[in-house]
Amino acid sequence: MIDWSGVFPATTTQFRDDESIDLESTQRVIDGLIKDGVHGIIALGTVGENVSLSPAEKRQVITAAKEVVDGRVPLLSGTAEYTSKLAAEYARDVEKIGIDGLMLLPAMVYPAQPREVVEHYRFVAGKTDLPIMIYNNPVSYKIDIKVDTMAELAKIDNLVAIKESTEDTRRLIDLQNAFGDRFTLFCGVDDIALESLALGAKGWVSGLTNAFPAESVAIYSLAKQGRYEEALEIYRWFMPLLDLDTIPTLVQCIKLVEQIMGRGSEMVRAPRLKLEGEERAYVEAVTKRAIETRPTLPSDLKAVA
């Protein structure tokens, strides 16, 4: 098993005003996150606008990500395709590029039945030697990979981790009771991160880390050191921003916050559009308050991988 642990931001894909991909800016975003202490990078997840990219563009982004990461932390790629065959082709291609693993969703659009989900994962896993993180996000993708289905997936050796995004922390306990340490468990929802770490999650796949990496890493490190009161103080400050990770416009929200913090651009690819009106004003106000009340991180905080 791969011992992935820590804060793994789902990084943004940067676009120019004409919606073309800005690979240099995408690399700059990733490099900044690594320098600020994150423990891994997941490119082309939901926040990376995976399904808005062409097949060639996805491979360009992963190649650029591989170049800038340069072995400093594990690099995973989101894998979100419309068919099992396309997902397997993508997995083979990025394995050749030399990344460290996949974050694999069920096939897009079609609401597959449990046996179809199992077959999708079995087929893709059988076409690559890369370790794979199962991405379970029933809220956004309308398929819930429940514990009994995970029991079938546990038979597939290179399915090694689960990004659990049900928004229900009880699922983490159910998975641990069912499988022990068979899977490495990651929290996939920003506003239950601290609770998930307290319940045994080994890592956190995060959106708002793109804008506030130091605070995200501090929450994780403090939790792992058992310093929950200190972690909770930062977490409470962070919560209005973390809540943005659970709404339909999470990508636009995260990219706007990222832009305000001087770390990237809010530009998205249609059909997504930049925020406007009350929603934009709210995100700007929440970010402004966060900047004004930004906590001082403990001076004796030790990084925990």
C-alpha positions as CSV (number, residue, x, y, z in Angstrom):
1,M,0.0,0.0,0.0
2,I,1.1,3.6,-0.7
3,D,1.3,5.7,2.4
4,W,-0.3,8.8,1.1
5,S,-1.1,11.2,3.9
6,G,-1.4,14.9,4.6
7,V,-3.0,17.8,2.7
8,F,-3.5,17.2,-1.0
9,P,-5.0,20.3,-2.7
10,A,-7.1,19.6,-5.8
11,T,-5.4,22.3,-7.8
12,T,-6.9,24.7,-10.3
13,T,-6.3,24.7,-14.0
14,Q,-5.4,28.3,-15.0
15,F,-7.0,29.8,-18.1
16,R,-6.3,32.9,-20.2
17,D,-9.1,35.4,-21.0
18,D,-9.9,33.5,-24.2
19,E,-10.3,30.2,-22.2
20,S,-7.1,28.7,-23.5
21,I,-5.0,26.9,-20.9
22,D,-2.2,28.8,-19.3
23,L,0.3,26.1,-18.5
24,E,2.9,28.4,-17.1
25,S,0.4,29.9,-14.6
26,T,-0.8,26.4,-13.7
27,Q,2.7,25.4,-12.9
28,R,3.2,28.6,-10.9
29,V,0.1,27.7,-8.8
30,I,1.4,24.2,-8.1
31,D,4.9,25.3,-7.3
32,G,3.5,27.9,-4.8
33,L,1.5,25.3,-3.0
34,I,4.4,22.9,-2.6
35,K,6.6,25.7,-1.3
36,D,3.9,26.5,1.3
37,G,4.1,22.9,2.6
38,V,1.3,20.8,1.1
39,H,2.0,17.1,1.1
40,G,0.7,16.1,-2.3
41,I,-0.9,17.5,-5.5
42,I,-4.0,16.3,-7.3
43,A,-4.3,17.9,-10.7
44,L,-7.5,17.7,-12.8
45,G,-10.0,17.0,-10.1
46,T,-13.3,18.8,-9.9
47,V,-11.6,22.1,-9.1
48,G,-9.2,21.5,-12.0
49,E,-12.2,21.5,-14.4
50,N,-11.3,18.0,-15.7
51,V,-14.3,17.4,-17.8
52,S,-14.0,20.9,-19.4
53,L,-10.8,19.9,-21.1
54,S,-10.1,18.0,-24.3
55,P,-8.2,14.7,-24.1
56,A,-5.0,16.4,-25.4
57,E,-5.4,19.3,-23.0
58,K,-5.6,16.9,-20.0
59,R,-2.4,15.2,-21.0
60,Q,-0.7,18.6,-21.5
61,V,-1.7,19.7,-18.0
62,I,-0.5,16.5,-16.4
63,T,2.8,16.7,-18.2
64,A,3.2,20.3,-17.0
65,A,2.3,19.3,-13.5
66,K,4.8,16.4,-13.5
67,E,7.5,18.8,-14.7
68,V,7.0,21.4,-11.9
69,V,6.3,18.9,-9.1
70,D,9.6,17.2,-10.0
71,G,9.3,14.5,-7.3
72,R,9.0,16.9,-4.4
73,V,5.5,15.4,-3.4
74,P,3.2,12.7,-4.8
75,L,1.3,13.8,-7.9
76,L,-2.1,12.3,-8.6
77,S,-4.4,13.0,-11.6
78,G,-8.1,13.1,-11.4
79,T,-9.6,10.6,-13.9
80,A,-13.1,11.4,-15.0
81,E,-14.2,10.0,-18.3
82,Y,-17.5,9.0,-19.9
83,T,-16.6,5.4,-20.5
84,S,-14.4,2.8,-18.8
85,K,-12.3,2.4,-22.0
86,L,-11.6,6.1,-22.1
87,A,-10.6,6.1,-18.4
88,A,-8.3,3.2,-19.0
89,E,-6.6,4.9,-22.0
90,Y,-6.1,8.0,-19.9
91,A,-4.7,5.9,-17.0
92,R,-2.2,4.3,-19.3
93,D,-1.1,7.6,-20.8
94,V,-0.5,9.4,-17.5
95,E,1.4,6.3,-16.2
96,K,3.8,6.8,-19.1
97,I,4.1,10.5,-18.2
98,G,5.4,9.3,-14.8
99,I,2.9,10.4,-12.2
100,D,2.4,8.7,-8.9
101,G,-1.3,7.7,-8.9
102,L,-4.9,8.3,-10.0
103,M,-8.0,9.7,-8.3
104,L,-10.7,7.8,-10.2
105,L,-14.3,8.6,-10.4
106,P,-17.1,6.3,-11.7
107,A,-17.9,7.0,-15.3
108,M,-19.4,10.4,-15.9
109,V,-23.1,11.2,-16.6
110,Y,-24.4,7.7,-16.4
111,P,-25.8,6.8,-12.9
112,A,-24.2,3.4,-12.8
113,Q,-25.5,0.6,-10.6
114,P,-23.2,-0.9,-8.0
115,R,-22.0,-3.8,-10.1
116,E,-21.3,-1.4,-13.0
117,V,-19.3,0.8,-10.7
118,V,-17.3,-2.3,-9.6
119,E,-16.7,-3.3,-13.1
120,H,-15.6,0.2,-14.1
121,Y,-13.0,0.3,-11.3
122,R,-11.9,-3.3,-12.0
123,F,-11.4,-2.6,-15.7
124,V,-9.4,0.7,-15.3
125,A,-7.3,-0.7,-12.4
126,G,-6.5,-3.7,-14.6
127,K,-5.0,-1.5,-17.3
128,T,-2.5,0.3,-15.1
129,D,0.0,-0.4,-12.4
130,L,-0.6,3.0,-10.7
131,P,-2.1,3.0,-7.3
132,I,-5.6,4.5,-7.3
133,M,-7.7,6.6,-5.0
134,I,-11.4,5.9,-5.2
135,Y,-13.3,9.2,-5.4
136,N,-16.8,8.8,-3.8
137,N,-18.8,12.0,-4.3
138,P,-22.5,11.2,-4.4
139,V,-23.5,14.9,-3.9
140,S,-21.9,16.1,-7.1
141,Y,-21.7,13.0,-9.2
142,K,-24.9,11.2,-8.1
143,I,-23.4,7.8,-7.4
144,D,-22.7,6.7,-3.8
145,I,-20.2,3.9,-3.5
146,K,-21.4,2.4,-0.3
147,V,-19.6,0.1,2.1
148,D,-20.9,-3.2,0.5
149,T,-19.7,-2.0,-2.9
150,M,-16.3,-1.0,-1.4
151,A,-16.1,-4.6,-0.2
152,E,-15.9,-5.7,-3.8
153,L,-13.4,-3.0,-4.6
154,A,-11.2,-4.0,-1.7
155,K,-10.4,-7.2,-3.7
156,I,-8.6,-5.1,-6.3
157,D,-5.0,-4.7,-5.2
158,N,-4.1,-1.3,-6.7
159,L,-7.2,0.5,-5.3
160,V,-5.4,1.7,-2.2
161,A,-7.2,4.9,-1.0
162,I,-10.7,6.5,-0.7
163,K,-11.5,10.1,-1.0
164,E,-14.8,10.2,0.9
165,S,-17.0,13.1,0.0
166,T,-20.5,12.0,1.3
167,E,-20.5,14.9,3.8
168,D,-21.2,12.3,6.4
169,T,-18.4,11.6,8.9
170,R,-20.1,8.4,10.0
171,R,-19.0,6.8,6.7
172,L,-15.4,7.0,7.8
173,I,-16.2,4.9,10.9
174,D,-18.1,2.4,8.8
175,L,-15.2,2.1,6.4
176,Q,-12.7,1.6,9.2
177,N,-14.9,-1.0,10.9
178,A,-15.4,-2.9,7.6
179,F,-11.8,-2.7,6.3
180,G,-9.4,-1.7,9.0
181,D,-6.4,-0.2,7.3
182,R,-7.0,-1.8,3.9
183,F,-7.7,1.7,2.5
184,T,-6.0,5.0,3.3
185,L,-8.9,7.3,4.0
186,F,-9.0,10.9,2.9
187,C,-11.6,13.6,3.7
188,G,-12.9,15.1,0.5
189,V,-15.1,17.8,1.9
190,D,-13.4,21.0,3.3
191,D,-15.9,21.8,6.0
192,I,-15.7,18.5,7.8
193,A,-11.9,18.2,7.5
194,L,-11.0,18.5,11.2
195,E,-13.8,16.1,12.3
196,S,-12.6,13.6,9.7
197,L,-9.0,13.8,10.8
198,A,-10.1,13.3,14.4
199,L,-12.0,10.2,13.2
200,G,-9.0,8.6,11.6
201,A,-8.7,10.1,8.1
202,K,-5.0,10.1,7.0
203,G,-5.4,13.0,4.6
204,W,-7.5,15.8,3.3
205,V,-8.1,16.5,-0.4
206,S,-8.9,20.2,-0.3
207,G,-10.2,23.0,-2.5
208,L,-9.7,26.1,-0.3
209,T,-6.1,25.1,0.3
210,N,-5.4,26.6,-3.1
211,A,-5.9,30.0,-1.4
212,F,-4.8,29.4,2.1
213,P,-2.3,26.5,2.1
214,A,-0.4,27.5,5.3
215,E,-3.5,27.4,7.4
216,S,-4.7,24.1,5.9
217,V,-1.4,22.5,6.6
218,A,-1.4,23.9,10.1
219,I,-4.9,22.4,10.8
220,Y,-3.6,19.0,9.6
221,S,-0.3,19.1,11.5
222,L,-2.0,20.3,14.8
223,A,-4.6,17.5,14.5
224,K,-1.9,14.9,14.0
225,Q,0.0,16.2,17.0
226,G,-3.2,16.0,19.1
227,R,-3.4,19.8,19.5
228,Y,-7.1,20.0,18.7
229,E,-7.9,23.2,20.6
230,E,-5.3,25.1,18.5
231,A,-6.5,23.4,15.3
232,L,-10.1,24.2,16.1
233,E,-9.2,27.9,16.5
234,I,-7.9,28.0,13.0
235,Y,-10.7,25.8,11.7
236,R,-13.4,28.1,13.1
237,W,-11.7,31.1,11.4
238,F,-11.5,29.2,8.1
239,M,-15.1,27.7,8.2
240,P,-16.9,30.5,6.2
241,L,-14.5,29.9,3.3
242,L,-14.5,26.1,3.7
243,D,-18.3,26.1,3.3
244,L,-17.7,27.4,-0.3
245,D,-16.4,23.9,-1.2
246,T,-19.9,22.3,-0.8
247,I,-22.0,24.5,-3.2
248,P,-22.6,24.0,-7.0
249,T,-20.3,27.0,-7.9
250,L,-17.4,25.7,-5.8
251,V,-15.0,26.0,-8.7
252,Q,-15.8,29.7,-9.3
253,C,-15.8,30.4,-5.6
254,I,-12.4,28.8,-5.0
255,K,-10.8,30.5,-8.0
256,L,-12.1,33.9,-7.0
257,V,-10.7,33.5,-3.5
258,E,-7.4,32.2,-5.1
259,Q,-7.3,35.4,-7.2
260,I,-8.0,37.7,-4.3
261,M,-5.1,36.1,-2.5
262,G,-2.8,36.7,-5.5
263,R,-2.3,33.0,-6.2
264,G,-4.2,32.5,-9.5
265,S,-6.9,33.7,-11.8
266,E,-10.7,33.4,-11.4
267,M,-11.0,32.6,-15.1
268,V,-13.1,29.5,-15.8
269,R,-14.1,27.7,-18.9
270,A,-17.7,27.8,-20.2
271,P,-20.4,26.7,-19.4
272,R,-19.0,27.9,-16.0
273,L,-19.0,31.7,-15.7
274,K,-17.2,34.0,-13.3
275,L,-19.3,34.9,-10.3
276,E,-21.3,38.1,-10.2
277,G,-23.9,39.9,-8.2
278,E,-24.7,38.9,-4.6
279,E,-22.8,35.6,-4.8
280,R,-19.6,37.4,-5.9
281,A,-20.1,40.1,-3.2
282,Y,-20.5,37.4,-0.6
283,V,-17.3,35.6,-1.5
284,E,-15.4,38.8,-1.6
285,A,-16.7,39.8,1.8
286,V,-15.9,36.5,3.4
287,T,-12.4,36.6,2.0
288,K,-11.9,40.1,3.1
289,R,-13.0,39.1,6.7
290,A,-10.6,36.2,6.6
291,I,-7.7,38.4,5.6
292,E,-8.5,40.9,8.3
293,T,-8.8,38.3,11.0
294,R,-6.1,35.8,9.7
295,P,-4.8,33.9,12.7
296,T,-1.1,33.8,13.7
297,L,0.0,30.2,13.4
298,P,1.8,28.6,16.3
299,S,5.5,29.3,16.2
300,D,6.5,25.8,17.4
301,L,4.3,24.0,14.9
302,K,6.1,21.1,13.4
303,A,5.3,20.0,9.9
304,V,3.7,16.5,9.8
305,A,3.8,14.4,6.6
